[in-house]
Amino acid sequence: MIPRPEHPQPQCERAEWINLNGEWEFCLDSGVSGMARRLYEQEHLEGRILVPFCPESRLSGVENRDFLNCVWYRRDITVPEGWHGGRVLLHFGAVDHEAHIFLNGKEVGTHLGGYASFTVDLTGHIRAGVNSLCVCAIDDDRNPLFGHGKQSREYHSHRCYYTRVTGIWQTVWLEHVPEVYIKSFRLFPDPENSALTLEAELCGSGDLTAEAFYEGKPVGTLRLRSAHGGTVIGTMALSELHLWEVGNGRLYDLSLTYGDDRVSSYFGMRSLALDGYRFLINGKSVFQRLVLDQGYYPDGVYTAPSEEALICDIRISQEAGFNGARLHQKVFEPRFLYHCDRMGYLVWGEYGNWGIDYSDISALPAFLSEWREVLKRDFNHPSIVGWAPLNETWDYDGRKQDDRLLLSLYEQTKAYDPTRPCIDTSGAYHVKTDIYDLHDYIQSPEKFGQIFALPTPEQITGEFRNHHVKSVLHQGDYRHGQPFFVSEYGGIKWDVNSGLSEAWGYGDAPHSIEEFRERYRGLTDILLDNPCMFGFCYTQLYDVEQETNGLYTYNRTPKCDVSFFREVNRRKAAIED
């Protein structure tokens, strides 16, 4: 059976596609000499690996957790007879970090960045019958120009740094499209006017037809003409309005036809706005009860073993009373976002930026281009309510952080997506931000309340203080009246098995479940009761390796009856309607 057989991109599905997951030939290239040795011309590689799981994972069959500077993959692919004419596209969900793609011994594409999806056009290179596909992935987890997220830059995992990821870690698939086809599209919902604006990038001339359906019933049609390809824009009126809301992801189906090209997609109707301290969804103040989700799995590392595992993480979060998550230090796969869309689950999108030298402006191009790819890929997901591209940016080896780097990333994010708020860097060094957020891991509810139990931000003496990193960096000034929330708190160390000598979390571990509950309720009540606080984010949903501050174990087993968390979290907040 092919692992992860489901279509990896539910917002852009075509009928003619082939999942390339499964067994590939594989070898390590510790000296990064494979190019010189022309491995891409070899008929076979000696090892085996199960794609899409990284070689560090158990599920890959390799489970090598050393620093893997370079790895090679090879397999045969055959184009179906019915794919004559048009274009053959090779898609990669993600490859960490520098990918080189070879077909029949010739390099046909490259990509830099370990998180964004990318496509290689094989048209003109692929031949009838069997073709040899080869992938080289080069990875340097100590390079300060690239983001590595929570991947450990030491041999062992430690504190909040975990197992590394190298090479292919998301689905690989082939797709056939006509010569005239839909290259990409953006969707702009307008609930106030019961309308959807479509912006499509097209290849070739023809008529574009968009049809919307709700529960199988036609509710809207739009026709646009493109004489020479390029970008077309139009607005579709909807005969029925069904709002996408927290806990109820009412999704419309969307069918796009352009010549012989047919794409199946979907959308949700919701609006976002900031109003003073309030965060409005569909015009209502909604308190965001978020939890930190890092997207790690005991057997797959970055890659969920199954689609059911993706759904499980959303379900157990909702059962604990959360209505969304910060997707932390990793770009999550589109299939996960689809289930967030479907289940009405709020998410904040983030880049795996840790490891970057923020004192060096030359680091900007290295990850900015990939961040643009992420924005383009995930723009249409209604579940995404905000962007926080960076997390806890720091001065580097005594050199001051370059503000221009953060400012440029904020400006370019807003230029591409003016529909969502953007936080320049979560919880640390704000330069320009729509929302002021901070991280505070004070464990005493009494001391926590001295900062956050005040009725208005104006009554807080001086700047908001980030007690987690206050000794290391400047926090940035708070603008009077700016919306704010505590986007990391808690993180209570809770090693229920008491078996990890290196178990790590914030503060002293509670001596009893009663003590844990008292601390959790005390901290959370303070944030819920602040009439200017629009949300919180608790650290974290489940343990990750040695970091044992989850409400669930790494295997997603609840550490206690989750009805307690549900009762605390779901209490009405002071700011919400």
C-alpha positions in Angstrom: 0.0 0.0 0.0 1.2 3.5 -0.9 1.7 5.6 2.3 -0.2 8.9 2.4 -2.3 8.0 -0.7 -4.7 11.0 -0.5 -4.4 13.9 -2.8 -1.9 16.3 -1.2 -3.5 19.6 -2.4 -7.3 19.6 -1.9 -7.7 23.2 -3.1 -6.3 22.3 -6.5 -7.3 18.8 -7.5 -7.3 17.4 -11.1 -8.3 13.9 -12.2 -5.1 13.0 -13.9 -2.4 12.6 -11.2 -0.2 9.8 -9.9 1.0 9.5 -6.3 4.8 8.8 -6.2 5.0 7.9 -2.5 6.3 4.4 -1.6 9.6 2.7 -1.9 12.4 4.6 -3.6 16.1 3.7 -4.0 18.2 5.7 -1.6 21.8 6.4 -0.4 23.7 8.7 1.9 26.3 11.1 0.5 28.2 12.3 3.6 30.9 13.9 1.6 28.5 15.7 -0.7 30.4 14.3 -3.6 27.5 12.7 -5.4 27.4 15.4 -8.1 31.0 14.8 -9.0 30.4 11.0 -9.0 27.4 11.5 -11.2 25.1 9.5 -9.1 22.2 10.9 -11.1 23.3 8.7 -14.0 23.4 5.5 -12.1 20.9 2.8 -12.9 20.4 2.0 -9.2 21.2 3.1 -5.7 22.0 0.5 -3.1 19.6 1.4 -0.3 15.8 1.8 0.1 13.6 4.4 1.7 9.8 4.8 2.2 8.7 8.2 0.8 7.4 10.7 2.1 9.1 10.0 5.4 12.4 11.6 6.1 15.5 9.3 6.6 15.7 10.2 10.3 12.3 8.7 10.9 11.3 5.1 11.8 8.7 5.1 9.1 11.2 5.7 6.4 13.0 2.4 7.2 16.3 4.2 7.4 16.2 5.9 10.9 19.6 7.5 10.7 19.6 10.5 13.1 23.1 11.8 12.5 23.8 14.9 10.5 22.9 14.0 6.9 24.7 16.5 4.7 23.4 15.0 1.5 21.0 12.2 0.4 20.0 10.8 -2.9 16.7 9.2 -4.1 15.9 7.3 -7.3 12.9 5.6 -8.9 11.4 4.8 -12.3 8.4 6.6 -13.5 6.2 5.9 -16.5 3.8 8.4 -18.1 0.4 6.9 -18.9 -0.6 6.5 -22.5 -3.5 8.9 -22.1 -1.2 11.8 -21.1 -0.1 12.6 -24.6 -0.2 16.3 -25.3 -0.3 19.0 -22.7 2.2 19.2 -19.8 3.6 16.8 -17.3 4.2 18.5 -13.9 6.2 17.0 -11.0 5.2 18.3 -7.6 7.0 18.1 -4.3 5.2 18.9 -1.1 8.5 19.7 0.6 12.2 18.8 0.4 14.7 19.9 3.1 16.7 21.9 2.1 18.3 22.3 -1.3 16.8 20.1 -3.9 18.2 19.1 -7.3 15.9 17.2 -9.6 17.2 14.9 -12.4 15.3 13.1 -15.2 17.1 10.5 -17.3 20.5 11.9 -16.1 19.8 15.5 -16.9 19.1 18.2 -14.2 15.6 19.6 -14.8 14.9 21.7 -11.7 16.1 23.0 -8.4 14.6 24.5 -5.3 15.9 26.2 -2.2 14.1 25.9 1.1 12.8 23.1 3.3 9.2 24.1 3.8 7.5 25.3 0.6 6.0 23.2 -2.1 7.4 23.4 -5.6 6.8 22.2 -9.1 9.1 21.0 -11.9 7.8 21.0 -15.5 9.0 17.7 -17.1 7.5 18.5 -20.5 10.1 18.2 -23.2 12.3 16.1 -20.9 10.1 13.1 -20.2 9.8 10.3 -22.8 7.5 7.5 -23.6 8.0 4.4 -21.5 10.2 4.2 -18.4 12.1 7.3 -17.1 14.7 7.5 -14.3 13.8 10.2 -11.7 16.6 11.2 -9.3 16.5 13.7 -6.4 19.5 15.1 -4.5 18.8 16.9 -1.2 21.6 18.9 0.4 21.1 20.0 4.0 23.2 22.0 6.4 21.5 22.6 9.7 24.2 24.9 11.0 24.0 27.4 8.1 22.9 30.8 9.6 21.4 32.0 6.3 18.6 29.4 6.4 15.8 28.6 8.7 15.7 25.2 10.3 12.9 25.5 12.9 13.2 23.3 15.9 15.7 20.9 14.3 18.6 20.4 16.6 22.0 21.9 15.7 23.6 19.6 18.2 24.0 15.8 17.7 21.3 15.0 20.3 17.9 16.5 20.8 17.8 18.8 23.8 15.4 21.2 25.5 13.1 22.6 22.7 15.2 21.3 19.8 14.3 18.0 18.3 15.2 15.4 15.6 16.5 16.8 12.4 14.7 16.4 9.0 16.5 15.9 5.7 15.3 15.4 2.1 11.7 14.5 1.0 9.2 14.8 3.8 5.9 15.4 2.0 4.1 13.7 -0.9 5.6 13.6 -4.3 3.2 13.4 -7.3 2.9 13.7 -11.0 0.1 15.6 -12.7 -1.0 16.0 -16.3 -2.5 19.4 -17.4 -3.5 20.6 -20.9 -1.4 23.1 -22.8 -4.0 25.7 -21.9 -4.5 25.5 -18.1 -5.0 27.3 -14.8 -1.6 28.0 -13.3 -2.8 29.4 -9.9 -5.7 31.3 -8.4 -6.6 33.4 -5.4 -10.0 33.7 -3.7 -11.3 36.8 -1.9 -14.5 36.1 0.1 -16.9 39.0 0.6 -19.6 37.9 3.0 -21.1 41.4 3.4 -22.0 41.3 -0.3 -22.5 37.6 -0.6 -19.8 37.5 -3.3 -16.5 35.8 -4.1 -13.8 37.5 -6.1 -11.6 35.2 -8.2 -8.1 36.2 -9.4 -6.6 33.5 -11.7 -3.3 33.2 -13.5 -3.8 31.4 -16.8 -1.6 29.8 -19.4 -3.0 30.2 -23.0 -6.2 31.8 -24.2 -9.7 30.7 -23.6 -12.8 31.1 -21.4 -12.6 30.5 -17.6 -15.8 29.3 -15.9 -16.1 29.2 -12.2 -19.1 27.4 -10.5 -19.9 27.4 -6.8 -21.9 24.8 -5.0 -23.1 24.4 -1.4 -24.0 20.9 -0.4 -24.3 20.0 -4.1 -26.6 22.9 -5.0 -25.4 25.4 -7.6 -25.2 28.9 -5.9 -23.1 30.9 -8.3 -21.4 31.2 -11.7 -18.7 33.4 -13.2 -17.3 33.5 -16.7 -14.2 35.3 -17.7 -12.3 35.7 -21.0 -8.6 35.6 -21.5 -7.2 36.4 -24.9 -3.5 35.9 -24.1 -3.3 34.2 -20.7 -2.0 36.2 -17.8 -4.2 37.3 -14.9 -7.9 37.7 -15.0 -10.2 39.0 -12.1 -13.9 38.7 -11.6 -16.6 38.6 -8.9 -19.2 35.9 -8.5 -22.5 36.7 -6.8 -23.7 33.9 -4.4 -27.4 33.1 -4.1 -26.9 31.6 -0.6 -24.6 32.8 2.2 -23.3 30.3 4.6 -20.6 31.7 7.0 -17.4 29.9 7.9 -17.3 30.1 11.7 -15.3 28.7 14.6 -16.2 25.1 15.0 -18.3 25.1 11.9 -16.3 25.2 8.6 -19.2 25.5 6.1 -17.3 25.1 2.9 -18.5 25.7 -0.7 -17.3 23.5 -3.5 -15.7 25.3 -6.4 -15.3 24.0 -9.9 -13.0 25.8 -12.4 -12.9 25.0 -16.1 -10.5 26.6 -18.6 -10.6 24.9 -22.0 -10.0 21.2 -21.2 -8.5 21.9 -17.8 -10.8 21.1 -14.8 -9.9 21.9 -11.3 -11.8 21.0 -8.1 -11.4 23.4 -5.1 -13.4 24.9 -2.3 -13.7 28.1 -0.2 -15.1 29.5 3.0 -17.0 32.7 3.4 -15.6 34.7 6.3 -14.3 38.2 7.0 -11.5 39.4 9.4 -11.0 42.8 10.9 -9.3 44.4 13.9 -11.4 46.8 15.9 -9.5 48.4 18.7 -8.5 45.6 21.0 -11.0 43.2 19.4 -10.3 40.6 16.7 -13.5 40.3 14.6 -14.5 37.3 12.6 -17.6 37.9 10.5 -18.1 41.2 12.5 -18.1 39.5 15.9 -15.5 39.6 18.6 -14.1 36.1 18.8 -11.7 35.1 21.6 -8.9 33.0 20.1 -8.2 30.0 22.4 -5.1 28.8 20.8 -2.6 26.1 21.6 0.9 25.6 20.3 1.1 22.8 17.7 4.6 21.9 16.4 3.6 19.1 14.0 5.9 16.4 15.2 5.2 12.7 15.3 7.1 9.9 17.2 7.4 7.7 14.1 7.3 10.2 11.3 9.1 13.3 12.8 7.8 16.1 10.5 5.4 13.8 8.6 2.1 12.4 9.9 1.9 8.7 9.5 -1.6 9.0 8.1 -4.4 11.4 7.3 -6.2 10.2 10.4 -3.2 11.5 12.5 -3.7 15.0 11.0 -7.4 15.0 12.0 -6.5 13.6 15.4 -4.5 16.6 16.4 -7.3 19.0 15.5 -9.9 16.8 17.3 -7.9 16.4 20.6 -7.3 20.2 20.6 -11.0 20.9 20.2 -11.8 18.3 22.9 -9.5 20.3 25.3 -11.5 23.5 24.6 -9.2 25.2 22.1 -10.6 26.7 18.9 -7.3 27.0 17.1 -3.5 26.7 17.1 -0.3 28.5 16.4 1.4 26.2 13.8 4.8 26.6 15.3 8.2 26.7 13.6 7.1 24.6 10.7 5.0 25.1 7.5 2.3 22.5 7.8 1.1 20.5 4.8 -2.0 21.6 2.8 -3.8 18.5 3.8 -3.7 19.5 7.5 -5.0 23.0 6.6 -7.8 21.4 4.6 -9.0 19.7 7.8 -8.7 22.9 9.7 -10.9 24.6 7.0 -13.4 21.8 7.2 -13.5 21.6 11.0 -13.7 25.4 11.6 -10.3 25.5 13.4 -8.4 28.8 13.6 -4.7 28.8 12.7 -1.8 31.2 12.5 0.8 30.5 9.8 4.5 30.6 10.7 7.8 29.9 9.1 10.5 27.6 10.6 12.9 30.6 11.0 15.1 29.5 14.0 18.7 29.2 13.1 18.8 32.4 10.9 21.4 35.1 11.7 19.1 38.2 11.9 22.1 40.5 12.2 23.0 39.8 8.6 20.7 41.4 6.0 22.0 39.0 3.4 19.9 36.3 5.1 16.8 38.0 3.8 16.7 36.7 0.2 17.5 33.2 1.4 14.2 32.8 3.1 12.0 35.6 1.8 11.5 33.9 -1.6 10.4 30.7 0.2 8.0 32.6 2.5 6.4 34.1 -0.6 5.9 30.6 -1.9 4.2 29.7 1.3 1.9 32.7 1.2 0.9 31.9 -2.4 0.2 28.2 -1.6 -1.8 28.8 1.5 -3.6 32.1 0.7 -7.0 30.5 0.1 -7.4 28.7 3.4 -10.2 30.3 5.5 -8.8 28.7 8.6 -5.7 30.9 8.5 -6.6 34.1 10.3 -3.1 35.6 10.6 0.5 35.4 9.7 3.5 35.4 12.1 6.4 34.6 9.7 9.0 34.7 12.4 9.2 33.6 16.0 11.5 35.0 18.7 14.1 36.6 16.6 17.2 37.3 18.6 20.5 39.1 18.4 23.1 36.8 17.0 26.6 36.1 18.6 26.5 39.6 20.2 25.6 41.3 16.9 22.4 43.4 16.9 19.4 42.2 15.0 18.9 44.1 11.7 15.5 45.8 11.9 15.4 46.0 8.1 15.1 42.3 7.8 11.9 42.1 10.0 10.5 45.3 8.4 10.9 43.9 4.9 9.3 40.6 5.7 6.3 42.4 7.3 5.9 44.8 4.3 6.1 42.1 1.7 3.7 39.8 3.6 1.1 42.7 3.8 1.7 43.5 0.1 0.8 40.0 -1.0 -2.0 39.5 1.6 -3.7 42.7 2.9 -6.7 40.6 4.1 -5.0 39.1 7.2 -3.2 40.7 10.2 0.6 40.1 10.3 2.9 39.9 13.3 6.5 40.7 12.3 8.0 38.4 14.8 6.0 36.6 17.5 6.9 37.3 21.1 10.1 39.2 20.9 11.5 42.0 18.8 8.7 44.0 17.2 9.6 46.5 14.5 6.3 46.9 12.7 3.3 44.7 13.5 -0.5 44.8 13.3 -0.8 43.1 16.7 1.4 43.3 19.7 2.0 39.8 21.1 4.4 38.5 23.7 5.5 35.3 25.3 5.5 35.0 29.1 6.3 31.8 31.0 5.9 33.1 34.5 4.5 30.1 36.5 3.0 31.9 39.5 -0.6 33.1 38.8 0.0 35.9 41.3 3.0 37.3 39.5 1.4 36.6 36.1 -1.6 38.6 37.3 0.5 41.6 38.2 1.2 42.1 34.5 -2.0 40.8 32.8 -4.9 41.1 35.3 -5.2 44.8 34.7 -8.4 46.1 33.0 -6.7 48.0 30.3 -3.2 48.0 28.7 -2.8 51.8 29.5 -2.7 50.9 33.2 0.3 48.7 32.8 3.4 50.6 34.0 5.9 51.0 31.3 6.4 48.6 28.4 4.9 45.2 28.2 7.7 42.9 29.3 8.6 39.6 27.8 9.8 37.8 30.9 11.0 34.9 28.8 13.7 36.8 27.0 13.8 40.2 28.7 17.5 39.8 29.6 18.5 39.2 26.0 16.7 41.7 23.8 14.7 44.8 23.5 10.9 44.1 23.3 9.8 47.0 21.1 7.4 49.7 22.0 3.7 49.1 22.5 1.4 51.5 20.6 -1.4 52.8 22.6 -4.7 51.1 21.6 -3.0 48.3 19.7 -4.7 44.8 19.9 -2.6 42.4 21.8 -2.5 38.9 23.2 -0.1 36.5 25.0 0.9 34.1 22.2 2.9 31.8 24.5 2.3 31.1 28.1 2.1 28.1 30.5 4.5 25.5 29.2 4.1 23.7 32.5 6.6 20.8 32.8 4.6 17.6 33.3 6.5 14.4 32.8 3.7 11.9 33.7 5.9 8.9 33.1 8.8 10.3 35.2 11.1 8.3 32.9 13.0 11.0 31.0 16.1 12.2 32.7 16.3 15.0 30.2 12.6 16.0 30.5 12.3 19.7 30.0 9.6 22.3 30.4 9.0 25.7 32.1 9.1 26.1 35.8 9.1 23.5 38.5 7.0 20.5 37.8 3.8 20.3 39.9 3.8 17.7 42.6 0.2 16.6 42.0 -2.5 16.8 39.4 -4.4 19.2 41.7 -1.4 21.5 41.8 -1.2 21.4 38.0 -4.9 22.2 37.6 -4.6 25.1 40.0 -1.7 26.6 38.1 -3.3 26.1 34.7 -6.7 27.6 35.8 -5.0 30.5 37.5 -2.9 31.5 34.5 -5.7 31.1 32.0 -8.4 32.9 34.0 -6.2 36.0 34.1 -6.1 36.2 30.3 -9.8 35.4 29.8 -10.8 38.1 32.3 -8.7 40.9 30.7 -11.2 43.0 28.7 -8.5 44.0 26.2 -7.1 40.6 25.5 -8.4 39.0 22.3 -6.7 35.6 22.7 -4.1 33.3 24.2 -1.9 30.5 23.1 -0.9 27.8 25.6 2.4 25.9 25.3 1.6 23.1 24.2 -0.8 20.5 22.8 1.4 17.4 23.2 4.9 16.6 24.3 7.6 16.6 21.7 10.5 14.2 22.5 12.1 15.5 25.7 9.9 18.6 25.9 7.3 17.4 28.4 4.9 20.4 28.7 2.1 19.1 26.6 -1.5 18.4 27.7 -1.1 15.1 25.9 1.9 12.8 25.7 3.9 12.5 22.5 1.7 9.5 21.5 -1.4 11.8 22.0 -2.6 10.2 25.2 -4.3 12.6 27.6 -2.4 13.2 30.8 -5.6 13.7 32.7 -9.3 14.1 32.0 -9.4 16.8 29.3 -12.8 17.9 30.4 -11.0 20.1 32.9 -9.2 22.0 30.2 -12.4 22.3 28.2 -14.2 23.8 31.2 -11.4 26.3 31.8 -10.8 27.3 28.2 -14.3 27.6 27.0 -15.5 30.0 29.7 -16.6 33.3 28.1 -13.9 35.8 27.8 -14.3 39.4 28.8 -13.7 40.8 25.3 -15.9 38.4 23.2 -19.4 39.1 22.0 
